[in-house]
Amino acid sequence: MLQQMIGFLVYFFSNPSILGIGLAIVFGAIWLACYRPPFFARPWLWGVLFGSAAITILCVAFAQIPLHAGTGKVIRDSFSAQTIAQWVLLFAIPQILVIASIQEGAKLVPVVIYWWRGGRKINLKMGLLTGAVAGAGFGIFEAQWVHNVIIASGWDWEKVEIFGFPALAGFWERFFVIGLHTGISALVGWGLARGWGWQFYLLAILLHAFAEYNLVLVSNELVSGTQAEFIIAAWTLVITGGALWLREKRETQDSL
């Protein structure tokens, strides 16, 4: 298991490409531009961006991977293969919740540090913006990994000319997944500042799990890969809309 965890970290940064990394940065910049975090007025936000990415990657390697595998083992040891196959849509939920809880909790660490250093009382808008930056940080680093894997597999523009949208689906997905990470963490940052930290953390798990569950639907041929991409895109836009509404909402304590 340790070898698998270390292997993930090595693989995460394998096959680097300028295009893959550049697209991840551009995608993240587009989503962050929607929130307009004050990076120059508050340069410590750069620490949140990179800190969230580093902490979440480590938690994925050393917490998510073993817990995900352990949850799967418990299910396989407790039920027959026939029962699992019959109720696969239900048995997939615990492992999805493991993924969502680890990633959403890890992304939140820099936000919680900011909240703690602020005497556990921070500006609502800054809580939201700090959360957005934290979410985008991991989203960008995760996207560069996926982009680089796609490009290393032999992707080029000729495939777009031949296959059309399916050849771009991986990049399309990452664009909206970065937005998903950004929006969910923004909501949790706002909730933490509002005094509803654990409630919004649970909300974040559910929002993340809903998007993650599409992979189960695709693998069981209940929706197509293209349909899943559009579901995730729509879900991201709904979450982003809610977060941006909170950002612009007038509150007495919201002046930056």
C-alpha positions as CSV (number, residue, x, y, z in Angstrom):
1,M,0.0,0.0,0.0
2,L,2.8,2.4,0.9
3,Q,4.4,1.8,-2.5
4,Q,1.1,2.5,-4.2
5,M,0.7,5.8,-2.3
6,I,4.3,6.9,-3.1
7,G,3.7,5.8,-6.7
8,F,0.7,8.0,-7.0
9,L,2.7,11.0,-5.9
10,V,5.4,10.2,-8.5
11,Y,2.8,9.6,-11.2
12,F,0.9,12.8,-10.3
13,F,3.8,14.9,-11.6
14,S,4.9,12.6,-14.4
15,N,4.9,13.4,-18.1
16,P,4.9,17.2,-17.6
17,S,4.0,19.3,-20.7
18,I,3.8,23.0,-21.3
19,L,0.4,22.7,-22.9
20,G,-1.1,20.6,-20.1
21,I,0.2,22.8,-17.3
22,G,-0.6,26.0,-19.2
23,L,-4.2,25.0,-19.8
24,A,-4.6,24.1,-16.2
25,I,-3.4,27.6,-15.1
26,V,-5.6,29.3,-17.7
27,F,-8.6,27.4,-16.7
28,G,-8.0,28.2,-13.0
29,A,-7.4,31.9,-13.8
30,I,-10.8,32.0,-15.6
31,W,-12.7,30.7,-12.6
32,L,-10.8,32.8,-10.1
33,A,-11.5,35.9,-12.3
34,C,-15.2,35.3,-11.5
35,Y,-14.5,35.6,-7.8
36,R,-11.9,38.4,-8.0
37,P,-9.8,37.5,-5.0
38,P,-7.5,40.3,-3.9
39,F,-4.2,38.5,-4.6
40,F,-2.2,41.8,-4.6
41,A,-3.8,43.4,-1.6
42,R,-3.5,40.2,0.3
43,P,-0.5,38.2,-1.0
44,W,-0.9,35.5,1.6
45,L,-3.7,34.2,-0.7
46,W,-0.9,32.8,-2.9
47,G,0.1,30.6,0.1
48,V,-3.5,29.4,0.4
49,L,-3.5,28.5,-3.4
50,F,-0.3,26.5,-3.2
51,G,-0.9,25.2,0.3
52,S,-4.3,23.8,-0.5
53,A,-2.8,22.0,-3.5
54,A,0.1,20.5,-1.6
55,I,-2.0,19.4,1.4
56,T,-4.8,17.9,-0.7
57,I,-2.4,16.0,-2.9
58,L,-0.7,14.5,0.2
59,C,-4.1,13.6,1.8
60,V,-5.2,11.9,-1.4
61,A,-2.0,9.8,-1.5
62,F,-1.8,9.0,2.2
63,A,-5.4,9.1,3.4
64,Q,-7.8,8.8,0.4
65,I,-6.1,5.9,-1.3
66,P,-5.9,3.6,1.8
67,L,-9.3,4.5,3.1
68,H,-10.9,4.0,-0.4
69,A,-9.2,0.6,-0.7
70,G,-10.2,-0.3,2.9
71,T,-13.8,0.6,2.3
72,G,-13.9,-1.5,-0.8
73,K,-12.4,-4.4,1.1
74,V,-15.0,-4.2,3.9
75,I,-17.8,-4.2,1.3
76,R,-16.3,-7.2,-0.5
77,D,-15.7,-9.1,2.7
78,S,-19.2,-8.4,4.0
79,F,-21.3,-9.2,0.9
80,S,-21.2,-11.7,-1.9
81,A,-20.0,-10.7,-5.4
82,Q,-23.6,-11.3,-6.7
83,T,-25.1,-9.0,-4.1
84,I,-22.5,-6.3,-4.8
85,A,-23.2,-6.5,-8.6
86,Q,-26.9,-6.4,-8.0
87,W,-26.7,-3.3,-5.7
88,V,-23.6,-1.7,-7.3
89,L,-25.2,1.8,-7.4
90,L,-25.7,1.6,-3.6
91,F,-22.4,0.0,-2.7
92,A,-20.5,2.7,-4.7
93,I,-21.7,5.4,-2.4
94,P,-19.4,4.8,0.7
95,Q,-16.2,4.9,-1.5
96,I,-17.4,8.1,-3.2
97,L,-18.1,9.7,0.2
98,V,-14.5,8.8,1.3
99,I,-13.2,10.6,-1.8
100,A,-15.4,13.7,-1.2
101,S,-14.7,13.9,2.5
102,I,-10.9,13.7,2.2
103,Q,-10.6,16.1,-0.7
104,E,-13.1,18.7,0.7
105,G,-11.5,18.5,4.2
106,A,-8.0,18.8,2.9
107,K,-8.8,21.8,0.7
108,L,-10.3,23.5,3.7
109,V,-7.1,23.3,5.9
110,P,-5.6,26.7,4.8
111,V,-9.1,28.3,5.1
112,V,-9.4,27.0,8.7
113,I,-5.9,28.3,9.5
114,Y,-6.9,31.8,8.3
115,W,-10.2,31.5,10.3
116,W,-8.3,30.4,13.4
117,R,-5.7,33.1,13.1
118,G,-8.5,35.6,12.7
119,G,-9.9,34.7,16.1
120,R,-12.5,32.4,14.6
121,K,-14.3,35.5,13.3
122,I,-13.6,36.5,9.7
123,N,-15.3,38.6,7.1
124,L,-17.9,36.7,5.1
125,K,-16.6,37.7,1.8
126,M,-13.0,37.0,2.6
127,G,-14.0,33.6,3.9
128,L,-15.7,32.9,0.6
129,L,-12.8,34.2,-1.4
130,T,-10.2,32.3,0.6
131,G,-12.2,29.2,0.1
132,A,-12.4,29.8,-3.7
133,V,-8.6,30.3,-3.9
134,A,-8.1,27.0,-1.9
135,G,-10.4,25.1,-4.2
136,A,-8.8,26.5,-7.3
137,G,-5.4,25.6,-6.0
138,F,-6.1,21.9,-5.9
139,G,-8.2,22.0,-9.0
140,I,-5.3,23.5,-11.0
141,F,-2.8,20.9,-9.8
142,E,-5.2,18.0,-10.4
143,A,-6.0,19.4,-13.9
144,Q,-2.3,19.6,-14.9
145,W,-2.0,15.9,-14.0
146,V,-5.0,14.8,-16.1
147,H,-4.0,17.1,-19.0
148,N,-0.5,15.7,-19.0
149,V,-1.8,12.1,-19.0
150,I,-4.1,12.8,-21.9
151,I,-1.3,14.5,-23.9
152,A,1.2,11.7,-23.0
153,S,-1.3,9.1,-24.3
154,G,-0.8,10.5,-27.8
155,W,-3.4,13.2,-28.0
156,D,-3.0,15.8,-30.7
157,W,-5.1,18.2,-32.8
158,E,-5.6,15.6,-35.5
159,K,-7.7,13.6,-33.1
160,V,-10.0,16.6,-32.7
161,E,-10.4,16.8,-36.4
162,I,-11.3,13.1,-36.6
163,F,-13.4,12.6,-33.4
164,G,-14.7,16.1,-32.7
165,F,-15.9,16.9,-29.1
166,P,-15.0,13.4,-27.6
167,A,-11.3,14.2,-28.3
168,L,-11.7,17.4,-26.2
169,A,-13.9,15.8,-23.5
170,G,-11.0,15.4,-21.0
171,F,-10.1,19.1,-21.2
172,W,-13.8,20.1,-21.1
173,E,-14.2,18.0,-17.9
174,R,-11.2,19.5,-16.2
175,F,-12.3,23.0,-16.9
176,F,-15.5,22.5,-15.1
177,V,-14.0,20.3,-12.4
178,I,-11.7,23.2,-11.5
179,G,-14.8,25.4,-11.3
180,L,-16.5,22.7,-9.1
181,H,-13.6,22.6,-6.7
182,T,-13.5,26.4,-6.6
183,G,-17.2,26.9,-6.0
184,I,-17.6,24.2,-3.4
185,S,-14.7,25.5,-1.3
186,A,-16.0,29.0,-1.7
187,L,-19.3,28.0,-0.2
188,V,-17.5,26.2,2.7
189,G,-15.3,29.3,3.3
190,W,-18.5,31.4,3.5
191,G,-20.1,28.9,5.8
192,L,-17.1,28.8,8.1
193,A,-17.1,32.6,8.4
194,R,-20.8,32.5,9.1
195,G,-20.3,30.1,11.9
196,W,-21.7,27.1,10.1
197,G,-18.4,25.3,9.3
198,W,-19.3,21.7,9.9
199,Q,-22.7,22.1,8.3
200,F,-21.2,23.5,5.1
201,Y,-18.5,20.9,5.2
202,L,-21.2,18.2,5.0
203,L,-22.8,20.2,2.2
204,A,-19.5,20.2,0.4
205,I,-19.2,16.4,0.7
206,L,-22.7,16.0,-0.8
207,L,-22.1,18.5,-3.6
208,H,-18.8,16.7,-4.5
209,A,-20.3,13.3,-4.2
210,F,-23.1,14.1,-6.6
211,A,-20.6,15.0,-9.3
212,E,-18.4,12.0,-8.5
213,Y,-21.3,9.7,-8.8
214,N,-21.6,10.3,-12.5
215,L,-18.6,8.0,-12.9
216,V,-20.6,5.2,-11.5
217,L,-23.5,6.0,-13.8
218,V,-21.2,6.0,-16.8
219,S,-19.5,2.7,-15.8
220,N,-22.9,1.1,-15.5
221,E,-24.0,2.5,-18.8
222,L,-26.9,4.5,-17.3
223,V,-25.6,7.7,-18.9
224,S,-23.1,8.3,-21.6
225,G,-19.7,9.9,-21.1
226,T,-20.8,13.0,-22.9
227,Q,-24.0,13.2,-20.9
228,A,-22.0,13.0,-17.7
229,E,-19.7,15.8,-18.9
230,F,-22.7,18.1,-19.4
231,I,-24.3,17.1,-16.0
232,I,-21.0,18.0,-14.2
233,A,-20.8,21.3,-16.2
234,A,-24.4,22.2,-15.3
235,W,-23.8,21.2,-11.6
236,T,-20.7,23.4,-11.6
237,L,-22.6,26.4,-13.0
238,V,-25.3,26.0,-10.4
239,I,-22.8,25.9,-7.5
240,T,-20.8,28.8,-9.0
241,G,-23.9,30.8,-9.3
242,G,-24.8,30.3,-5.7
243,A,-21.3,31.2,-4.5
244,L,-21.1,34.3,-6.7
245,W,-24.5,35.4,-5.4
246,L,-23.2,35.1,-1.8
247,R,-20.1,37.1,-2.9
248,E,-22.2,40.0,-4.1
249,K,-24.7,39.8,-1.3
250,R,-24.6,42.9,0.8
251,E,-23.7,42.2,4.4
252,T,-22.7,44.6,7.1
253,Q,-19.5,42.7,7.7
254,D,-18.6,42.1,4.1
255,S,-16.5,45.1,3.1
256,L,-13.1,44.0,2.0
